[in-house]
Amino acid sequence: MRFTVKGAEISADTDGRSPGRGYYLCRDEECIKTSFRKKAWNRILKCNVDNEMIQRAIDEALASN
């Protein structure tokens, strides 16, 4: 799954063409949990993002496939 940040908004990049800083994450549930535990989102995207916003983007990505 690929996610992008544009401004303060994070979203699932379902077609792989969205502009902005990107972050890849596998679909494995353990990978998702680890990304929250290690605060990988904040570090990789170089901004502070809300966990609820991240979860919405993950849900969107999982629903798209």
mmCIF file of the C-alpha atoms, coordinates in Angstrom:
data_MODEL
# 
_entry.id   MODEL 
# 
loop_
_atom_site.group_PDB 
_atom_site.id 
_atom_site.type_symbol 
_atom_site.label_atom_id 
_atom_site.label_alt_id 
_atom_site.label_comp_id 
_atom_site.label_asym_id 
_atom_site.label_entity_id 
_atom_site.label_seq_id 
_atom_site.pdbx_PDB_ins_code 
_atom_site.Cartn_x 
_atom_site.Cartn_y 
_atom_site.Cartn_z 
_atom_site.occupancy 
_atom_site.B_iso_or_equiv 
_atom_site.pdbx_formal_charge 
_atom_site.auth_seq_id 
_atom_site.auth_comp_id 
_atom_site.auth_asym_id 
_atom_site.auth_atom_id 
_atom_site.pdbx_PDB_model_num 
ATOM 1  C CA . MET A 1 1  ? 0.000   0.000  0.000  1.00 0.00 ? 1  MET A CA 1 
ATOM 2  C CA . ARG A 1 2  ? 1.246   3.503  -0.741 1.00 0.00 ? 2  ARG A CA 1 
ATOM 3  C CA . PHE A 1 3  ? 0.276   6.618  1.152  1.00 0.00 ? 3  PHE A CA 1 
ATOM 4  C CA . THR A 1 4  ? 1.041   10.246 0.387  1.00 0.00 ? 4  THR A CA 1 
ATOM 5  C CA . VAL A 1 5  ? 1.037   13.479 2.314  1.00 0.00 ? 5  VAL A CA 1 
ATOM 6  C CA . LYS A 1 6  ? -0.012  16.721 0.714  1.00 0.00 ? 6  LYS A CA 1 
ATOM 7  C CA . GLY A 1 7  ? -0.035  19.603 3.134  1.00 0.00 ? 7  GLY A CA 1 
ATOM 8  C CA . ALA A 1 8  ? -1.434  18.235 6.378  1.00 0.00 ? 8  ALA A CA 1 
ATOM 9  C CA . GLU A 1 9  ? -3.563  15.524 4.756  1.00 0.00 ? 9  GLU A CA 1 
ATOM 10 C CA . ILE A 1 10 ? -2.527  11.896 4.431  1.00 0.00 ? 10 ILE A CA 1 
ATOM 11 C CA . SER A 1 11 ? -4.313  9.667  1.959  1.00 0.00 ? 11 SER A CA 1 
ATOM 12 C CA . ALA A 1 12 ? -4.077  6.274  0.342  1.00 0.00 ? 12 ALA A CA 1 
ATOM 13 C CA . ASP A 1 13 ? -2.509  6.395  -3.098 1.00 0.00 ? 13 ASP A CA 1 
ATOM 14 C CA . THR A 1 14 ? -4.725  3.773  -4.693 1.00 0.00 ? 14 THR A CA 1 
ATOM 15 C CA . ASP A 1 15 ? -3.557  4.354  -8.272 1.00 0.00 ? 15 ASP A CA 1 
ATOM 16 C CA . GLY A 1 16 ? 0.145   4.942  -7.514 1.00 0.00 ? 16 GLY A CA 1 
ATOM 17 C CA . ARG A 1 17 ? 0.205   8.370  -9.121 1.00 0.00 ? 17 ARG A CA 1 
ATOM 18 C CA . SER A 1 18 ? -0.537  10.818 -6.330 1.00 0.00 ? 18 SER A CA 1 
ATOM 19 C CA . PRO A 1 19 ? 2.020   13.588 -5.877 1.00 0.00 ? 19 PRO A CA 1 
ATOM 20 C CA . GLY A 1 20 ? 3.629   14.245 -2.540 1.00 0.00 ? 20 GLY A CA 1 
ATOM 21 C CA . ARG A 1 21 ? 5.907   12.482 -0.126 1.00 0.00 ? 21 ARG A CA 1 
ATOM 22 C CA . GLY A 1 22 ? 5.113   8.788  -0.200 1.00 0.00 ? 22 GLY A CA 1 
ATOM 23 C CA . TYR A 1 23 ? 5.255   5.935  2.279  1.00 0.00 ? 23 TYR A CA 1 
ATOM 24 C CA . TYR A 1 24 ? 4.869   2.239  1.522  1.00 0.00 ? 24 TYR A CA 1 
ATOM 25 C CA . LEU A 1 25 ? 3.422   -0.266 3.969  1.00 0.00 ? 25 LEU A CA 1 
ATOM 26 C CA . CYS A 1 26 ? 2.662   -3.942 3.492  1.00 0.00 ? 26 CYS A CA 1 
ATOM 27 C CA . ARG A 1 27 ? -0.872  -5.178 4.105  1.00 0.00 ? 27 ARG A CA 1 
ATOM 28 C CA . ASP A 1 28 ? 0.174   -7.499 6.932  1.00 0.00 ? 28 ASP A CA 1 
ATOM 29 C CA . GLU A 1 29 ? -1.606  -6.644 10.190 1.00 0.00 ? 29 GLU A CA 1 
ATOM 30 C CA . GLU A 1 30 ? 1.656   -6.955 12.149 1.00 0.00 ? 30 GLU A CA 1 
ATOM 31 C CA . CYS A 1 31 ? 3.348   -4.392 9.858  1.00 0.00 ? 31 CYS A CA 1 
ATOM 32 C CA . ILE A 1 32 ? 0.486   -1.975 10.440 1.00 0.00 ? 32 ILE A CA 1 
ATOM 33 C CA . LYS A 1 33 ? 0.703   -2.393 14.227 1.00 0.00 ? 33 LYS A CA 1 
ATOM 34 C CA . THR A 1 34 ? 4.478   -1.959 14.152 1.00 0.00 ? 34 THR A CA 1 
ATOM 35 C CA . SER A 1 35 ? 4.173   1.258  12.147 1.00 0.00 ? 35 SER A CA 1 
ATOM 36 C CA . PHE A 1 36 ? 2.031   2.753  14.924 1.00 0.00 ? 36 PHE A CA 1 
ATOM 37 C CA . ARG A 1 37 ? 4.188   1.392  17.743 1.00 0.00 ? 37 ARG A CA 1 
ATOM 38 C CA . LYS A 1 38 ? 7.427   2.770  16.257 1.00 0.00 ? 38 LYS A CA 1 
ATOM 39 C CA . LYS A 1 39 ? 5.782   6.022  15.160 1.00 0.00 ? 39 LYS A CA 1 
ATOM 40 C CA . ALA A 1 40 ? 7.084   5.340  11.676 1.00 0.00 ? 40 ALA A CA 1 
ATOM 41 C CA . TRP A 1 41 ? 4.464   7.584  10.103 1.00 0.00 ? 41 TRP A CA 1 
ATOM 42 C CA . ASN A 1 42 ? 5.770   10.721 11.779 1.00 0.00 ? 42 ASN A CA 1 
ATOM 43 C CA . ARG A 1 43 ? 9.392   9.875  11.035 1.00 0.00 ? 43 ARG A CA 1 
ATOM 44 C CA . ILE A 1 44 ? 9.012   8.790  7.408  1.00 0.00 ? 44 ILE A CA 1 
ATOM 45 C CA . LEU A 1 45 ? 6.536   11.484 6.377  1.00 0.00 ? 45 LEU A CA 1 
ATOM 46 C CA . LYS A 1 46 ? 8.515   14.147 8.264  1.00 0.00 ? 46 LYS A CA 1 
ATOM 47 C CA . CYS A 1 47 ? 5.446   15.632 9.895  1.00 0.00 ? 47 CYS A CA 1 
ATOM 48 C CA . ASN A 1 48 ? 3.142   14.931 12.809 1.00 0.00 ? 48 ASN A CA 1 
ATOM 49 C CA . VAL A 1 49 ? 0.043   13.072 11.708 1.00 0.00 ? 49 VAL A CA 1 
ATOM 50 C CA . ASP A 1 50 ? -2.968  12.100 13.745 1.00 0.00 ? 50 ASP A CA 1 
ATOM 51 C CA . ASN A 1 51 ? -3.455  8.355  14.341 1.00 0.00 ? 51 ASN A CA 1 
ATOM 52 C CA . GLU A 1 52 ? -7.119  8.615  13.343 1.00 0.00 ? 52 GLU A CA 1 
ATOM 53 C CA . MET A 1 53 ? -6.124  10.164 10.007 1.00 0.00 ? 53 MET A CA 1 
ATOM 54 C CA . ILE A 1 54 ? -3.632  7.348  9.466  1.00 0.00 ? 54 ILE A CA 1 
ATOM 55 C CA . GLN A 1 55 ? -6.226  4.707  10.281 1.00 0.00 ? 55 GLN A CA 1 
ATOM 56 C CA . ARG A 1 56 ? -8.705  6.247  7.821  1.00 0.00 ? 56 ARG A CA 1 
ATOM 57 C CA . ALA A 1 57 ? -6.047  6.162  5.094  1.00 0.00 ? 57 ALA A CA 1 
ATOM 58 C CA . ILE A 1 58 ? -5.224  2.518  5.901  1.00 0.00 ? 58 ILE A CA 1 
ATOM 59 C CA . ASP A 1 59 ? -8.907  1.594  5.802  1.00 0.00 ? 59 ASP A CA 1 
ATOM 60 C CA . GLU A 1 60 ? -9.245  3.369  2.444  1.00 0.00 ? 60 GLU A CA 1 
ATOM 61 C CA . ALA A 1 61 ? -6.234  1.494  1.033  1.00 0.00 ? 61 ALA A CA 1 
ATOM 62 C CA . LEU A 1 62 ? -7.461  -1.873 2.277  1.00 0.00 ? 62 LEU A CA 1 
ATOM 63 C CA . ALA A 1 63 ? -10.933 -1.291 0.864  1.00 0.00 ? 63 ALA A CA 1 
ATOM 64 C CA . SER A 1 64 ? -9.608  -0.322 -2.555 1.00 0.00 ? 64 SER A CA 1 
ATOM 65 C CA . ASN A 1 65 ? -8.196  -3.758 -3.292 1.00 0.00 ? 65 ASN A CA 1 
# 
